[in-house]
Amino acid sequence: MKNHRQAWRYKFWANQIRSANLWFALTIVGIAALPAVTCWAQHDAVWSPPLIERKLPPTGDAISAEQAASLRTKLGEIASQRQQIADHVLLPDMDVLLKAVEWAIDFNEFYQPKDVDKAEELLVLAESRLRQLVAGNAPWTKDTGLVVRGYRSDIDGSVQPYGLEIPESLDWNRPVPLYVWLHGRGDKTTDLHFIYERLHKRGQIDVPNAILVHPFGRHCVGFKSAGEIDVLDVVRDVQQHYPIDPQRIVLMGFSMGGAGAWHVGAHYADKWVSVSPGAGFAETARYNRLTPNQFPPVYEQSLWSCYDVPGYVRNLFNIPVVAYSGENDKQIQAARVMEVAYQQEGRSLPHVIGPGMGHKYHPDSLTEILVRMNQAVQSGATLEPRSVSLQTPTLRYARQYWLEATALHQHWQDSRLDADYDSEHKLVKVRTQNVRGVALHLSQPINAVELDGQTIPVDNANRPVRFSKSDTGWILQPNQTASGLQKRPGLQGPIDDAFLDPFLFVVGTGKSKSTLVQQWVEFELQHQMERWKALMRGNVRVKNDSDVTAEDIAKYHLILWGDADSNQLIRRWRDALPIGWNERALLVGSRQFDAASHVPVLIYPNPDQPQRYLVLNSGLTFREAHDRTNSLQNPKLPDWAVLNVSLAPTAEQAGEVVAADFFDEQWQSR
């Protein structure tokens, strides 16, 4: 038992240290050095460490020990040479190749014998790019055809790949359209296989007068969480390297990529000139055929609205949208759901149906869709449309064009802004629902704003023009964000929201008084780090509590592991948190829980840096059991929860949820 427990406790760090012998395990993923993490004190296990089976990616076995050793040797050789250009801005273009090979070895992502050849080819390409960078050249940045490049993510410092299809006729001196294509589900299409395919195989669409980009989307998370940020980051990176016309960016995708096109298109409609989702899914309950007796707790049903597209349908009215479905494809359900959502708002969804088709495009249908996309491209997007609609249940997605919601009456309710600009009278008319804060970023002159029929002179006030709603009506605010603790865009929860921005795991160097709590923290910390690496394809930044700096506090959402006894930062801020501890109890509002067997998980503004989060004892709240379908890879816990950890964590949950809820709009317990 003791040996088993020690193996469980140190396996993850041993793997990290072994990988550190190859420099790229540290530098490719953006970690300068592993922290000297304090090993937990020995204690008797209260439950045996569970074996939670990894679903994504699946494990392969098509590589021998000798082949793996040979690849690692080559990786090490390239690593030593890389030090000559350690700060080069184009290193991600090489590092994504090295990371792909290393992680394929670490996670056994060789599914066929020929996959070893893929790894060897990527190492040859990496070595070639290294030599060229050392010589001061980077010819692939001007290549046409199929090109793979990479960027470094702010979220976790990892390098992430993307593929390009660049026409030979590209005029580098003129802005060109960009088509963003979101790929379908591929459980085995990890970095190695994605990159190899993007080097050798063209995509489903041919756009000869535009650049086509294939985001990786963090592999297989439905372009949700860090996956949706990857799409935005890839577009931004391509814009930095190529002459992209920002008014002519198209978003398309099929199957899982169709689902991604639905929600990424709806969340960020103002970034696209047109959107075309193919197949996929658009919501959670109906797609999974859940009946009311199968529904999860109410708070989780509320969280479905993070990615349930009908709740954002009015955003899609800002741009042309063309849905596609095969006539015989069961995933036609997604477009049918959205047809109803459009109809309920008095609109009609353009829906191209491939005759006789199952889960694929009919050639004529695809041609028709591309003609429609090209028509939108030729017209170009309007950067400041006269009329704008915004619909959202959360301030995470609070802006469309020049119209922004800055505060809600209550999160996870249908919230709307519809605005029209009258240029003749320099008047903006805004209609609201469940919104109590509005900001107008319009660059045009404004003399007055009419909010829900109430006219307020603004005399061309500084931009953005901000308004807040009181008991007596709307009032003009000073041109600054509201003071005080309140939910606002980018600081509104739930727990999973912290993992869409740069974050840092903070490990307590002390020890909990509860053996059970201590054991749970040890296990769940390791599990979440391993899960992030396997699923999100990046390494978690991690530090001991004693090593966290003022710069860290300013830069990152802090994910604190432990309790007030084991983690000095929890101890430092516990009086400012809406929970507390005494000798025996965990205190949440008026409720008490046995501190020896219960753990708080929550998200809350950092008392020392109110623009950043503190998170206690949680990583991603969806787990391995939810990876079977991307439609279930949604947040599972609200702003706070109390877990009974008497039983071991499972693939479904980290602990038994005995209490959970959202904070109100002032971050107070409800």
N, C-alpha and C positions, 0 to 999 in steps of 0.2 A: 504493500500500500504506500509506504513512504517513497519508494523509488518511482512508483507511478505518479504520485503527487508532484514530486520534484520534476519529473519529465514534463508534466503538464505545465508547471509553473515557468520553466525556463526554455521550453521549446521555441517559443516565438523569438525571444531575444537571441537564442543561439543561432536561429536562422538568419536574423538580421546581422549578427556579427560575422557569420560565414559569408554572407553576401557582401559585407563591407570589404572583404579581401579583394573584391572586384569594385574598383572605385565608383562605378556607375550606380551601384546600389545606394550610394550616398549622394552623389552629385546629380545624376540624371533626375532623380525624383525631388531634388531641391533640399536635401537635408545635409547640412555641412558636417555634422557629426552626430552620432547617436549619443543621447544623454547617459550619464552614469546613473541609470535608474536604480534606486535603492531596492534590493531584493527584500521581499516580504519575510517577516519572521516565520519560523516554522510553527505550525499549529496542527492540531488534529482536524481533519476534514469533517464537516458536518454532513455533507453529501458528496458522493463521488463525482468528480468532474465529468460532465456529460460529453458525449461525442455527438456534436451537431454536424450532420452531413452537409457539405458544401454542394449547392445545386449549380451555381454559376461561378466560374466555368466548370464544366465536367472534367473529370480526371482522365487523361489518356495514359498509354503505356507503350507508345511506339518509338521509344528511344532507349538505347542501351547505356549502361554506365560509362562505357568507353566513349561513346559518342557525346554524351553530356560533358565528360571531362575534356574532350577535345574542344568543344565549343567554349567551355569556360576558359581554357587556356588562351584561345584566340581573343576572347573578350578581355582578358587581363592584358594581353599584348597591346590591344588598341587603347585600353585605359591608360597605360603608362605613356603612350604617345600623345594622348589627348591633353595631358597637362601643359603642353606647349601653348595651347590656345584656350586655356580654361575659362576665359571671360568673353569669348567671341560671341557676338550677338546671334550668329546663325547656328550655334551648337545644337539647339533643339532639333534641327533638321538631321543631324547625325545621331543624337542621343535617343530619338524615338526608335531607331533601328536597333541600337544596343539593348535598350530596355525590352524591346519585343522579344529578343532572343533570351535574355537573362530570365525574364518572367515566365517564358514558355518552359524553361528548364525548372524553375522553382515550383511552378504549379502543374507540372506534368501535362502541358498543353500540346503534346505531340500525339496526334490521333491516327496518323498513318505513317508508314516508314518514309515516304517521300517528304514528310514535313521537316525532316532533318535537312533536306536539300534547301528548303525555304530558308531555314535559319542560316545556313552557310551562305546563301545568296545575299541575305541582308547584311551579313558581316562583311562580305566583299564590297557591297555598296557603301557601308559605313566607313570602311578603310579608305575607299576612294575619296569620299567626301572629306575625310580627315586630311588626307594628303593635299587636297585642293585648298582647304582652309589654311593649312600651314604655309602653302605657297602664295596665299593672298588671293585666291580665286574661289568663286562659287558659281560655276556654270549652270548648275541645276536651277538657279533662281531665274534663268532666262530660257529654260527648256520649254518646249511645247510637247503636246501629247500627254502621257500619263506621268504624273509627278507626285511624289510623296514628300510632305513637309511636316513640321511639328512646331509646337509652341509650348511655353511653360505656363501652367495654370496658377493663378493666384490662390486658388482655394487650398491646395495642398503642396504646391511647388513642384508637382509632377510634370513630366513632359507628356503631351498627348498628340497623337498623329492625326493627319487628315490627308485625303487624296484630292488631286486636282486633275481635271481634263482641260487642257489649254489648246485652243485651236492654233494651227500653224500660221493662219492668216492674222493672228492677233496684232493689232496696231498698238504698240506700247505707249504711244503718245496721245491716245484718245481714251476717255472713260468708256468702259465696256460693262455690259450687264453681268450679273452674277446669279447663277442658279444654284441653290442650296438643296442637295438631295439627301434625305434621311433614309438610311438603310433599314431593311427588315430584320427581324429577330434571327440571330445566329448564335446559339449557345456556345459553339466552338470557335466563333469568329473573333478571337482575342487579338491583341496587338499584332502578333506574328502573322496570323492568317488574314487579318484586315489589310495590313500593309502589303503583303504579297499580292493579294487580289487587286489592290489599287495600283500596283505596279504593272499588272499584266492584263487586266480585264476592264473594258469600258462598262459604264453603267447602263441603265435601262433607257435613258433619254439622250438624244443627240441635239445639241444646241450649238451649231457651228459658229454663231456670231457672239458667243458669250463664253465666259469661264464657268465651268461646272465644278463645285466643291462637294466632297463627301466627308462630313464630320464623322468622327468615331463615336461621339456621344457617350463616352465612358463604357463602351461595349454593349451591354444588354440591360439597360434600365429604362427603356421606353422613352429616352430623351427627357427623363424627369430628374429632379434633384440636380446633382452636379452635371448630369447629362444634358439638361436644357441650357445650363450656363456654358457648356462646351460648344453648343451650336453658336451662341452669341460670340464667344471668344474666337472661334474659328473664323467667323465672318470678319471680325475686327482684325485678326491677324492677316487674312487675305487682303483686306483693304490697305494694310500697311505695306504690302509687298507688290501689289498689282494695281493698275489704274481702274478701280471699280467705281462705277457710277452709283452713288448712294441712293438715287431715286429709281434704280432699276434692279432691285434684288428680289428674286423669286424664291419662294419656299415650296418644295414638293417632297413627297415621300410615299412609300407604299408599305402596307402591312404594319409592322411595328413603326416603321417610318411614317405611315399614314396617320397613326395615332399621334406620333410626335408632331407632324405637321398640323394636326388639329389643335393641340394644346399650345404648342410654341407659336403657332400662327395667331391664336386667340389671345394669348398672354401679351404678345409683342406685335400686334397687328400693324402698328405704325412703323415697323422696321421693314415691311415687305411691300412690294408693288402689287403682288398677287400671291395667292396660296392655293395649292391643289393637293388635298389629302386623298390618298388612294387606300381603300379598305381600312384595316386597323380597328380601333375602338375609340369612342368619344366620351364614355362615362364608365362607371364602375358596376352599379347594381344590375342593370338590365343586361349588360354584356356578360356578366357572370351568372345570370339567371337566378339571382338571389330573391327569395321570397321573404316577406316580413319576419317570419319566424327564424330566418337565417341571418338577419341583420346583426351587425356588431353593435356595441354601445353607441348611444346617440352622439357622443363626441367624435367617434370615428366616422359615423355617417356624415357629420358636419365637415370632416376633413376630406371626404371624397371631393368636396367642391374645390380643393386645390387644383385638381386636374380634370374635373367633370366639365366638359366644354360647353354644354347648354347654358351654364351660368355665366359664360363670357360671350354669348352669341352676338350681342350688340357691338362688341369690338370688331367683329368680322364684317359689320355693315360699313366700316370705314374703307374697305378694300374689296377688289374682285376676288371671289372664292369659287372654285370649281371642284366639286367632289367627283370621285370615280369609284365605281363598284363593278365587279363582275356580276352578271345577271344571276349566276348560280352560286355565288360566293356567300357563305354565311356571314362574312364580315360586311356585307351590305347593310347590316344592322346599324353600323356607325353612321352612315349617311342618312339612313331612315330616321334615326334619333335626331340628327341635326336638321333634317327637313321639317320635323315637327317643331323644333326650337325656332326655326326661321318663321314658320307659319304662325306660331303664337305671338310673334312680334309684327305680324302683317307683312312679312317678306317671303320670298321664294328662293330656295337654294338651287343654283345650277348644279345638276347632277347628271353626269355622263355615265351610262350603263353599258358595259361591254356585252353585246348579245352572245348568249351561249357560253359566256366565260365563267370559269371558276375563280380561283385565287390568282389571277394575273390580268394584265392589260390586254384588251383587244387592240390590235395594231391601229385600226381606224380610230378607235376611241382615244388612244394616246396621241395620235396625230391631231385630232380635234382639240385636245387639251393643250397641246403645245402651241397650236395656233392661237388659242385664247390667251395663254401666258404671254406669247409674243406681242399680241395686241396691247396688253397691259404694259409690257416693256416699252413699246413704241410710244405710248402715251406718257409714261413716266409717273412716278408718285408725286403727289402734292405735299410739300413739306409742311405747309400751314393751311390745311383745308378750312373752308368757311364753316362747315358743320362737322362736329366730332361727337362720337358716342363712346362712353366708357362704362363698362359693366364688370363688376368684380365683387367677390365676397371677402377679399383680403387686401390689405395695403401692400402686400408683396407685389401685386400687379396693379399699381395705383395710377398709371399715367398712359394716356394715348395722345400723341402729338403735343399740343399746347395745353391740354386739359388734364388736371391732376386732382385726385382726392387725397387730402392730407389727414383727414380724421373721419372715422365712422361712428355712428351711434352704437352699433353693435357688430362685431366681426361675425363672419360666417352666415350673414344674411344677404339677400340680394341687394346690392348697392349700385346706384346708377347716377351718371351725369350725362346729360345731353346738352350740347352748347352750339349756338349759332352766332356768327359774327356778321353784323350789319356794317359794312364798310362806309356806306353813305352817312349814317348817323354815328359811326364810331361807337356802336353799342354791342355788347355781348349779352345774349340771353342764355341763362343756364337753368335747367330743370334738374332737381335732385331727388334722390330716394335713399334714405338711410345714410346720408353723408352730412357731416357737420363741419367739415373743413375743405376748402377749395382753393386751389392756386391756378392762376392763368399765366401761362408762359408765352402768350401771343406777342409777337414783335410789332404788330400793327398798332396804330394809335387807338386808344380807348378813352372815351369821355365818361362812360357810365356802364355799369353792369347791372343787369336785371336778374336777380336770383329768386326763383320761385315766385315771380311777380313783384318782388320788392326791388325798387330801383335805387342804386347806390352810386353817387358821383365818385369818380376816381381821379379826374383831372390828370390823366396820364401819369399816375403814380409809378414809382420804380417797379421793375419787373423782377420776379413774378408778382402779380397782384394777388394778395391773399385775403381770404374771408373766413370767418368762423361763425358758427350758428349758436346763438344764446337762446334763452327762454323767450326772449322778445323778438327774435328774428336774426337776420344776417348783419354782421358788422365787418367793416374794413379793418384788417390787421396791419400792424407794422410789417415791413418787408424783412421778416426773419421767422425762423421756425418757432413754433410755440414752445414756451419754457415749461418746466415741470415734467413729471413722469406721466407719459401717455403713449399709447400705441401710435406709431407713425410709419410712413413708408420705410421699409428696411429694418424696422424694429417693432415687430408685431406678433412674432411667434408663428407657428407652434415650434416645438423642440427641433424638428427637422430643418427648420428655416436656417439654423446656424450653419448648416453644411452646404449652403449655396454661396458662402463667402469664406474668406480666409479664416481658418480656425487652428487652435493649438490645444492638444491634449495636455493636461497638467496632472502629474502623478503625485499623490501624497507620499511624503517620506516618513510619516509617522504610522501609527498602527491604531486601528479602531479598537475600542474596548470590547466590541462584539466579535467573537471568532467567526460567527456566521456572516456578518456584514463584511468583515475583512476578506473572507473567502470569496464571497460574491463579487466584490470589487475587483479582486485579482483576476477572477475568471472573465468577467464581463469586459474589463479593460482589454485584456488580451484578445478576446473574441472580436470586439469591435475593431481593433487594429487590423487583425487578420481579415476580417470581412471587408473593411474599406479597401484594403490592398487587392484582394481577389475580385471584388465586385466593381469597385470604382476605379481600379487600375492606378492607384497612387498610394504613396506612403503617408501615413499620418505624421504631422509634426508633433513631437512630444518632448516635454521637459519635466524635470522635477519641480515641485512647488518652490523649492529654495532657489531655483535658477531663473525664475520668471522675472523679466526686467520691465521697467516702465515702458520701453519701446514695444514689448510684447503686448502689454495691456492696451496700448493705444492702437496696435495694428490688428489684433486677432480677437475673434470670439474665443473665450476661454472655456474649455470643456474640463471641468474640475471633477476628479475622481476621488471618492472617499467620503469622510464626514468631518465634523469640526475637530475631532481628535486626530485624524490621520492626515488631513490636508490643511496646511497653514493658511492657504488663501480662502478656503471655506471659513476657517476660524476668523480670518481678518474681516470678512464681509458678512458674517452670519447675522449680525444685528440689523443689517440693511435688507436682508432677504425676508420674504413672506413666510418663512418656515423657521423653526427653532428646535433646539435640543435642550433637554435637561438630563439629569443623571439616568433617567429610565425611559424617557418618552421622546418621540419625534412629534413636534407640534406643528399643525397646519390649521390656521385659523383657530376655531374652538375645538378642533378634533385632536385626539391624541392617539399615537400608535406606539407599540412596543419598539423601542429603539434597538433592541437586540436582534430583531428579526425583520425590520422594515427599513427600506431605503427610499429617500426622496429622489425623484428625477424631475427636473424643471428647466425652464428657460426664463431669463429675467434680465433686464438691463444691468450692465456692469455699474455698480455705484461710483466707481472712479472714472469711468469712461462711458457715459450714457448712450453713446452711439454704437456701442458694442454689447454683445450678449455675454452673460454667464450662463453656462449649462451645467447642471449637476448630474453626473452618473449616467450619461446616455450618449450613444452614437445614433446612427440611423435607427428609427423605431420599427421599420419593416424588416422582416428577418427571412431566413432561408425558406421557410414554408410559403412565403409570398412570392418567391422568385419563379414559381411555376408558370405564372402569367404576368406580363408587364402591367396589366390592368390592376394588379393588387399591390404593386410597388409604390404605395402611398403612405403618408404619415399615419401612424397607428395610435399615437398618444398626443394629447393637446398641449397646453402650456405647462401643466404640472401633473404629476401622478405620484402615488405612494405604492411601492411594490413590496409585497410579502416575499421575502427571499428564502423562506424555510425549505422550499423545494428548488431543485436545480433549474437553471435556465433551459429553455427548449428552443426548437426551431420556430415556434410561434410567438414566444414572448420571453423577455428577460426575467420576469417574475410575475407573480399573481397580482393583478391590478386591483387594489382594494379601495382606491379613491383616485379620481382624476377629474380635471375640469380645465376650462380656460380662465385666465385672468380677465377682468373687465378692461375697459378702454383706458383706465388709469393704472393698469398693472396691479390691481388689488384683487384679493380673493372675492369670489362672488357668493 
